[in-house]
Amino acid sequence: MNSEPSNSKGHFNPPVFYLSTGILLLLVAYAVVFPQNATEFFKALQAGIVANMSWYYVLVVAIILLTVVFVGVSRFGEIKLGPEHAQPDYSYSAWFAMLFSAGMGIGLLFFGVAEPVMHYLEPPVGETGTVEAAQQAMVLTFFHWGLHAWAIYAIVAVILAYFSYRHKLPLTLRSALYPMIGERIYGPIGDAVDIFAIVGTVCGVATTLGFGVLQINSGLNHLFGVPVGDATQVVLIVVTTILATISVVMGLDVGIKRLSELNMSLAALLLLMVMALGSTVYLLQAFVQNFGSYLSVLVSKTFNLYAYEPTDWLGGWTIFYWGWWMSWSPFVGLFIARISRGRTIREFIVGAMLVPAAVTLLWMTFFGNSAIHMILDEGLTSLGQVVDKDQSLALFAFLEQFPLSGLFSFVAVIMVIVFFVTSADSGAMVVNMLASHGRDDTPMWQRIFWCALIGVVAIALLLAGGLASLQTAAIASALPFSVILMIAIYGLISALRTDTVKRLSQSAPVAPVTARNPVGWRRRLRNLIELPSLEEVREYIRDVGEPALREFAEEMDRSGYTTEIVHGDNSYVFLRVFQGDEVDFLYGLHPKAHLKPSAVLPEHADFSDQKLDDTTDDGSEEKYFRAEVHLHEGGQDYDVMGWTDDQLLTDILSQYERHLQFLHTLR
């Protein structure tokens, strides 16, 4: 698969940038100038989808969940999101914090108390105010916020990360269609897909900002008496947008990462507070029972359309959520893909689906069960009345029942603000990448532009009363996106199958050179113990490695093949043999830094988790370099430093034989 065309060197993709901006302005103008008409139109659209396509939404989400589980447990799970030598860019803690904050952190604060109580007060079937209603409320909450939601995010992220990091395609939504349309992803079809993703992302983030300030405003009013109204909410959106802009300008590693880690620390504090000051044993028992009940009805709930007992509840809750998760998945999926390079697919699915789902369900149990316990067992009916009247006050009315409620309500307000900032800044980063060929090394003005546009859209819609209509439009957009997603899933499975076949065809031991072309044992030993410097490896690649690659290329050219020798950064050189419509053969030599063995430096501690710079030799006594072989799928983790040109040519031929066997297996 080829990388993007040369015109991508511009800072942004003009058709995507200008058309998406124009469409967003037209949508906002429609919702602002004709708010009532827009609301009625989009509500009618959503009602039609619920009435006629709810079966399709349910089926699509079920297919997504089954696909994610299958990919995770099968051999496909062993494949890395990136070349074989790639290592994760972030620690587990930073990775979890960022994907959780972008995925649904703010939703937990808004709905952690509200949704379980609402299901308890108005269950889809059965009577309200009963133990059965309480149990059903928690199962339904688990169902909406559990595996299905994170599976939707995970499948989009896997598709984008796999094709971008494994096959060097742009980190944008268009790359998901490469198996079906090939190089046409760089044309109008690809532009249309990215425009669709930008519009959906901006609509989703803007409406979330608009609705979210209602909770911030309610919290500030509850704590400090700040008036509730449009003026306060506009100021809050402006402040949030400014903070998000600062975070985006600072970059992923500084702004978004640190804010996400801060928020996860505050969330852990709040969660432990509810557990410690509430009915601890009851909550732990409830979590285990809720989880078991959820698993026991997972299949039946997944396919339940209430066909035999029709109810409006399905469209108002389950179909709404499935549409909302899918409408957010281009944004969240691309962001998760951006931070997940170097992990295996199995590791990614466990980390990006199972772990966040478990934390989400724990949060819903501690907050939701505590609230229902207060209403059902302690007679605190006023909490149910508050939730029924104003969902944005649910969390603060709940925290009032604990000691130090003012302190914890203040922490909750800070969390809401920081979660909104992380949603806005990660959203702006994703939109910027979608409009810039998947690059995030863009000028500062572009990042500021998208942050500002999201804030302006949110303010305009808040003042005009058009938030509900745009939210409904974003959810309705899940219908066409689901079609794109089904096609992309098919392409992913096909590509993973090809990748697995190649891995199996290359499972034989590598580097059999010494057996075919033996070298003296003293020379071999010297190659092992000399531990060369970066300059020595570069000299070897220049004087021995590249001439051997050129000699092999010339022989292939004489046989009618087309070849090229390409130089990369840090003296990286590789040979490409073009195979027509099939996968090209690549063989490269790359200087790779390693820590010296402990036998050489016994006084030093373990450096195994230390990341080494392959591009510079700083004279460190702990580091040495190897000339490692790289193929299309990445580094092969063996060293050819000191080999003769004949030995190198024998190894190139051996790897080419394996490549031809791989192509033969695919045919």
Residue, then its C-alpha position, 0 to 999 in steps of 0.5 A: m500500500n502506498s503512502e499519500p500523494s505528494n500534494s499532501k505536503g501542504h498544511f491542509n487538504p483544501p477540499v476537505f478544509y473548505l467544504s467541511t467548514g462551509i457545510l458546518l456554517l450552513l448547518v449552524a445557520y439553519a439551526v440558528v435562523f430556523p430553530q423550530n423548523a430545524t428541530e421538527f425536521f431532525k426529530a421527524l428524521q430521528a423518529g423515522i429512523v427509530a420506526n423503520m431502522s431500529w432493527y438495523y442499528v441493533l444488528v450493526v452494533a451486534i456485528i461490531l461487538l462480535t467482530v471485536v471479540f473475534v479479532g481479539v481472541s483469534r490469531f489476528g490479535e497477535i498483529k501489531l498496530g504498527p511495524e513489528h519493531a514498534q513500541p507503545d508511545y505511552s505508558y498504560s496509565a497515560w494511555f488509559a487516562m487519555l482514551f477514557s477522558a476522550g471516550m465518555g468521561i463527561g457522560l459518567l458525571f452527567f448520567g452516573v446518577a441520572e440514568p439509573v434513577m430515571h430507569y428506576l422511576e420509569p422502567p420499560v416494563g414492570e412497575t416503578g419503585t420496586v426491587e425488580a425495577a432497581q435491578q433492571a435499572m442497573v442492568l439497562t445502564f450497564f447495557h448502554w454504557g458497557l461493552h457495546a459502546w466501547a466496542i464501537y469505539a474500538i473497531v473504528a480505532v483498530i481499523l484506522a490504526y491498522f491501516s495507518y501504522r501497519h500500511k503507512l496510510p494517512l491517519t484519517l477515516r478515508s484509509a478504512l476504505y483502502p481495501m475496497i477502493g485502493e488509491r481512490i481514497y486520495g480522490p473525491i470519495g476519500d475527501a467526502v468521507d473525511i468531510f463527513a467525519i469532520v462535520g459529525t465530530v464538530c456537531g457532536v463536540a459542540t452539542t456536548l459543550g452546549f449541553g455540558v455547560l448546563q451541568i457546570n452552570s448548575g454546579l456553580n449555582h449550587l455551590f456559589g450562587v452563580p446565576v443560571g442563564d445564557a450569559t453565564q453559559v456563554v462565558l463558560i463555553v468561552v473559558t472552556t474553548i480558551l483552555a482547550t485551545i491552550s491544551v491543543v497548542m501545547g500538544l498531545d504529550v503535554g496538554i491533553k495527556r496531563l489533563s487526562e491524567l489529572n481527571m482520572s486522579l480526581a475521578a478515582l478520588l470521587l469514586l473512592m469517596v462514594m465507596a468509603l462514605g457510602s454502604t461499602v459492602y452493599l456497593l461491592q455486592a451490587f457490582v458483582q451482582n450487576f455484572g453477573s446479571y449484565l452478562s447473563v442477559l447480554v445476548s437477549k438484550t443485544f437483540n431485544l427490539y420489544a417487537y412483541e410489546p412495542t414501547d417508545w422506550l427503545g427509541g428514546w434510550t437504546i437506539f439513541y445511544w447506539g446512534w450517539w456512540m456511532s456518531w462519536s466513533p470517528f472522533v473517539g476512534l481516530f483519537i484512540a488510534r493516534i495514541s495506540r501505535g505499537r500495541t498488539i491488536r489483542e492488547f489494544i482491545v483489552g485496554a480500549m474495550l474491556v478495561p474502560a468498560a469495567v471502570t465505567l460499570l464500576w462507576m455506574t454501580f457506585f453512583g447509580n446504586s447509591a442513589i437508588h438505595m437512597i430512594l428505595d431504602e432510605g425514603l429520599t424521594s426528593l432525589g428522584q424528584v430532582v433527577d426527574k426535573d433537572q438531570s444536570l443537578a442529579l450529581f450535586a443533589f446526590l453528593e449533598q447526602f455525604p459529609l464534606s459535600g461542598l468539597f466533593s461538589f467542587v471537585a465534581v465541578i472541576m472534573v466536569i470542566v476538565f472533562f469538557v476541556t479534554s473533549a474539546d481539545s481532543g476533538a479539535m486535534v482530530v478535526n485538524m488531522l482529518a483536514s490535514h491528511g492525518r498529520d498533527d504537525t500543523p501550524m498553530w493557527q489551524r489548531i486554534f481555528w478548529c477550537a474556535l469554530i467548535g466554541v462558536v458553533a456551541i454558543a450560536l446553537l445555545l443562544a438560538g435553541g438549536l442544540a437539540s436539533l444538531q444533536t439529533a442530526a449528529i445521531a441521524s448521521a450514524l445511519p450512513f456512517s454505519v454503512i461505511l463502517m460495515i464495509a471497512i470491517y470487511g476490509l479489515i478482516s481481509a487485510l488481517r487475513t493477508d497479514t496473518v498468512k504472511r506471518l505464518s509463511q515467515s515463521a521459520p527461523v530467520a537469518p540462516v546465512t551462516a549455515r549456507n555461507p559459513v564464516g570463521w568462528r573467531r570472526r562471528l564472535r568478534n561481531l557479537i562482542e565488539l558492540p559498535s557505535l552508530e558511526e560504525v553501523r552507518e559506515y557498514i550500511r554505506d560501504v557493504g549494505e547498500p552495494a549489496l542491495r544495489e547488486f540484488a536490484e540490478e539482477m532483478d532489473r535484468s530479469g524484467y522487474t522494477t526496483e528502487i533503492v530508497h534512503g530514509d532518516n538516520s542512514y536507513v536504506f531499503l530495497r523495494v521490488f515491485q510486484g505489480d498489483e500484489v504486495d511489494f517486497l521490501y528489505g531494509l537496513h536500519p541502525k538500531a540502538h540497544l542497551k549493552p548487556s549486563a555482562v559488560l556493565p554489571e554495575h548498572a541497573d536494569f534499563s529495559d523500560q528505557k526508550l533509546d534514540d536511534t538517531t544519535d550516539d551521545g557517547s553513552e556507555e550503556k548504548y550500542f548499535r546494530a544493523e538490523v533488517h527491516l521488512h514491509e511489516g517492520g524490524q526483524d530483530y536480527d543483526v547483520m553487522g559485519w556480514t560480507d556482501d555474499q552473506l547479505l545477498t543470501d539473506i535478501l534472497s532468503q527473505y525474497e523466497r519467503h515473500l514469494q511463498f506468501l504471495h503464492t499462499l494468497r493467490 
